[in-house]
């Protein structure tokens, strides 16, 4: 009886009857039209119109119960009607137009960022030259943006529903088979489920129109052979090593994972920024890394087993075939083991201004910027942030201070417990980091920091709260003991005691855009071509490989010819809540020959940035081709100038505000 009421539309009839006396005549007329034509294919658009008109009632300060319940009934009938549709049998124009309607229904149900996604989608829908390669590139970025919002919404629902379902179900003795997929079945009944279905139908059509293959290279390694290992993420194999070569097929990649020794290929369904830290680490280790954008292809790959050959064909696509060879002893992915760290000098100031920077007391981040500050012939729009630094040995000096004797004793005891057992060591490392945050500042450090910041002409308000600054500094020091940093040193044979953490302090630029630029193409190795990536807001969403894509491009150094490889789709960006300082790691164990150590240690903002949904409809980065070309050309000018000043290929990070470009760090490209 309940099913008959729902599928027959009795809920709509009842709720219209209950609500109509309190609604305007035009809404009542629209509802009558829906009642009389409830089974027509076009009724979904009328439901959207009715739900849109009901918003003003549902959002009244005192609420409107009948209007809200009617809206729920309309949402339900929209789903019933949509479930009759065979998306795969529609032509691509009908699919795209229907996706807009479905998105509108989702926005009416959930609000928030879905209105931005809908507005962006409709802008693309209404553009001319539909299904051209240029349109397809923008459409691909737009559907990716919608998919990322969808994934976030589904993850949130799963997190909210599944633990409670399991707790309640276990308490009442429900069979495990019903509990295991409870959240997934809940999600299938929501408006977002139909959106996921139709986006899956649209994606192959967009890729076909844009001449996009199923695969995208990240590292440029041409081939690999190894035994298949499938997994949801790399978290479970951090700190491990493999005796035989492994081809890892992984659903999700973050941005902070290490790639264990013995892994020769990583094939993922997650988009990976080519210049993110994890991509740089993969290239350093000679690991073939690629992203698969076709869900069907990837799912088939997840079902493979045994030893396989992975090859990049002439079109840049990935071929995976059963191998006649054995997996072989682990070769690629082995860590460099002959790394020598420079010794730590004794004594000296605890904080210095940039005039005192030198290779003796600081790492590459600080000193490379000093080289650029002194360089001549640089573009007038190129800026460098004023800086201060806490040299090598300052952390050790803080630990040796009598006020921190208990902390030092605790840290020394915990370090002695590290055994090489990845699971146990992970717990101990967390305890070390926690202990490091209990350090007190040595006598005189506050005055030294204040004097150095004043000399660097930082805004006085930014360093007036010393405790906040020192908290950030301690977090940088503590990052010596993150799991990834510790296991990386262990794999390279670097004694923990030889690693010293200097800290570079800078005033944060309120970036409109952030970029990473490699002055030699890291995939092809072409020295006459640069590759860069750009995101909206601060750069952590790029180097940290936040979900989605950055604007990715190459540019020929001689001709200036620009090739846009990918348009941006990142769901979130970082914006400053207020002016603040950042303290960056500058250890003696980064940017070494043959070992970049990209992202190995932390950079900490004194005041956290706001994470906000990226609004690409208002950003010229997605829609304005002339803006993109002008920006890329300016970044290319920066790349050539910095490479010339440093005397070698560079990995450059920076940001753009108006006409100015600020380089916040540069290092030799490994």
Secondary structure, DSSP 8 states (H G I E B T S, - for coil): -HHHHHHHTHHHHHHHHHHGGGS-HHHHHHHHHHHHTTTSTTHHHHHHHHHHHHHHHHTSTT--HHHHHHHHHHHHHHHHHHTT--GGGS-HHHHHHHHHHHHHHHHHHH-TTHHHHHHHHHHHHT-SSTTSHHHHHHHHHHHHHHHHHHHHHHHHHHHHHHHHHHHHHHHTT--HHHHTTHHHHHHHTSHHHHHHHHHHHHHHHHHHHTT--SEEESS---EEEEEEEEES-SGGGTT-EEEEEEEEEES---SS----EEEEEEEESS---TTSHHHHHHHHTT-EEEEE--HHHHHHHHT--SEEEEEE-TTS-EEEEE-SS---B--TT-------------S--SSEEGGG--TTTS-HHHHHHHHHHH-SS--TTEEE--EEEE-TTHHHHHHHSGGGHHHHHHHHHHHHH--S-HHHHHHHHHHHHHHHTT----TTHHHHHHHHHHHTT--GGGGS-HHHHHHHHHHHHHGGGSHHHHHHHHHHT--GGG--EEEEEEE----SEEEEEESS-TTT--TTEEEEEEEEBSTHHHHTT-SS--EEEEEETTT--EEEEE----SEEEE-SS--EEEEEEETTSSBTTB--TT-S-EEESS--EEEE--TTS-HHHH-HHHHHHHHHHHHHHHHHHHHHHTS-EEEEEEEETTEEEEEEEEE--
